[in-house]
Amino acid sequence: REWVPSWRLVDGAWAVTYAAPMSAVGSFLVSAATVNIQHSTGLAHKGVVHPCNENGYIGMVDYHDGQHIDYFNRNQDGSISGAHFVNGQQFAEFTAKKPLQALPREVLKWLQSLDLSYSVRNCKRDFTNGFLVAEIFSRYFPNDISMHTFENGAKVACRNDNWEQLFRFFKKKTLPIGRMDFDPVNQAIVGAAQALLVKIYTILTRRAVPVFIVQELPPEDMMTSKRDLNAEEQTQAPPESPMIAELASEQDAYRVFEAARQNRPVERSKPKAVEEKADAVPLEIAEVKARMVTKNVAQLRAQQSQIQQANAQKSRQMTSMSARKSSAGTDVGGLSTPALGYVGTTRAAIDLMRPIVQSALQENERVMKSLDPRKDVVASFMELCRTLVPESMSVQVFDGLSSQAGQLADVMVKSPAEFYKVWTLYCTALVEFSESSPVFESVVHLFKRLGVLMGEVDPVLTQQLMTDVGLPSLAPLLIDSDGKREHFCELIYTYTQPQALSRLGILRALKEAIDRLPVYIACLSYFVPLELQAELLDENLVKHYMYYALVALQNPQPKIRVAGLAILVSVTSSPEENTSQNVLSLLPSFIELVHDGWWEVQAQLLLLCAQLLIHLAGGQGSPEDSASADALLSVVSGLFGAAGTSKIVLQVGLCALVKCLRHYPALLPAYVSVLLGQPAGLRQRLLQAVTKADDGSVPPPRRLAYVMGTSSRLYEECCICGFWPAVEVARTLAVRAEASRLDNFEPEHLEVLTACLPEQDVDLGEEWLAVFEKVKAYVFVALIDPSLHLGAREVVRRFWLCRPQNTALKAIDASKKTLLQTLRINYSDTGHTRVQEADLLELLREMRDAGGAISAMLQSVVDQFREAHNTEFLRSRLDTLFE
């Protein structure tokens, strides 16, 4: 019978190779003196290891079923080995080695050299979802692994999808990595990630990693059991000889020495009596004396109540004065000392929250039965929020709390301790729920609402509470949760005073709390837009942001370079004149990033170039500005003209550079070429007209993440038709078609041409006639193409029915010859695909019914077609147009 060994890891346990009885896989796990045996056949046992002296084994595990027993020994290297017995017969052997608790130095240095998205801090956690493993292999197989298909998330579906993609890659490349290697990593089992990384390191670098295992003593419980057995034997054995006693003493001394080296507790000798010192001072305990009470209990309670009320009234008066001083501030624009809140009796925040939580939870009987009766309903709800409470019900609870945020804010301003209780109670939801969860959004909204209302009452105290309570708990989340950073940055600023110096103060406190420069720079990139919205970006803040942006541009991590460019993009959007000039002075620092291979660096670089070009267009046109503009245009040309530039980068560039086309016509050829080359879905999103709301307002631009997961920022996507010079774009399209000698238009050409045409109520000038003269041949050919008919029909209708009438007459007159040739091609017997005649006749009848010059022109063209091409005319139904 053949047995397939497998290994597995469990928290605080051993990695074991074991052949399972009656099945292909199983595991034998030992932790200290406790054994946990699991088999896929259902055989399982958990108990305590028993000492054993049979067959040379030191330990034994009895399954207590009369059949199965395991015996094992402890090896010198700290591992264990033994055999599984069934009915007294040896059935299979097993060995167990202690898992690696840390990465070898060689592997750790190798990982640091790969410039991964984020540094490895906890192998068990960081490699669970397989994202970093995929990034490691993408460094060695860039053409086989695309990181945009992997998601850096914690959900089970996300982890399984990442590992399945990697498994297919392993099989394709015949790499010796199977499910037995990465399934324990996916399950976050201790030591599994380290073992997999050592194997990956060996495969990719072809170098072996020496692994050293520290020799350990047997478990203390087992040693204790041995000592107990030896004690029993000694009580029954005859007295030992002096030689044996001396030998035992030497062995005991050696055991004490070894235990001291391993920092293990040892037996203490028999306690000795302590002699009393003569000079010790005796301790005298005074006798308890009772005092007679002359008042009854009711009188004592009344007196105590009067004293408490007097103290509370005095405290409220003093605190109210300090609160008014605190709200006003001690210095305009500076940091003030926060009020300490009202010390008098106030209603606890949990008393306000309890009825809201109860009313929402009563709708679900299962949740109500699961609440812990020993705890408050609010605390019990938070314990079950992640696992048992439905998502919609949790959102209902937090929305209800947000509706009562005014009362909660009043309580927390009066008693800062209540803010600490509320923050620590609900902060767990910020950790447990993902940024895409409605529950996470509702919790963030609740905290923001509290910050705004508290800031209206006492802004100084509110900021101090965020510094002392909020930042210490948010700092680890800002480090570990990339996708939540923007939400947390917005949350922090709702508790900050709307003053420049106050913002600098909270930024310094955040830097100290995070203590990681890359993470702090990433947070700054989200803070800058908030400064612009509040119009607080003064000289001091600009210097702070630009300093760290310059530091980020030199960072080897691409995400940090992206954050640095994002800071400069936001700073350049400031209306202050000197701000953009300061960014232009950094042009030599970021212009070389045009050769950066990371797609998001290129996208942010295009955004920055577009902002600076717009700024230079409104300048005086000095030689320095002209040189800067030429350098920026060369960056744009380098990205737009490169064959390998990502379509996502080009999409971002099309949205950003559309406002520069009027000022820099040299961009038009490359811009139109890139627009035509975009995939249909991306291009149509840019050309789609914006639908206004019922009140006539224009909705804000869309903010999209082009890459799945948390590694991508959000980018604005707008309708470019509202910003570009329509006539110049249409003329460039026509010139490009002529230069390329196209036989016919493709759908993208008609999409762009139709998007360039103004609305029907807008007059067309003479410049549009020049465009029509260049594109009419392509348009009328497209008119008889089934896939292009609708687009061409719209263009013809727009020119023939345009205003003023003089322009329409010229367009109609220029169309006669081309229309006659189109009818001949459509009705000739050439075998090409034709548009349905009904669709063509529908357009001609619509134009005929318009009357005037259009009807006369159509009559003339039909008559000429009958005379010159009578055979083709007889195949048609054109005679029905003018019956």
Beta strands, then each sheet from edge to edge (+ up, - down):
strand 1: 6-8
strand 2: 15-18
strand 3: 26-31
strand 4: 34-39
strand 5: 44-48
strand 6: 50-51
strand 7: 59-62
strand 8: 68-74
strand 9: 80-86
strand 10: 89-97
strand 11: 702-704
strand 12: 715-717
sheet 1: 1+ 2- 10+ 9- 8+ 7- 6+
sheet 2: 3+ 4- 5+
sheet 3: 11+ 12-
end
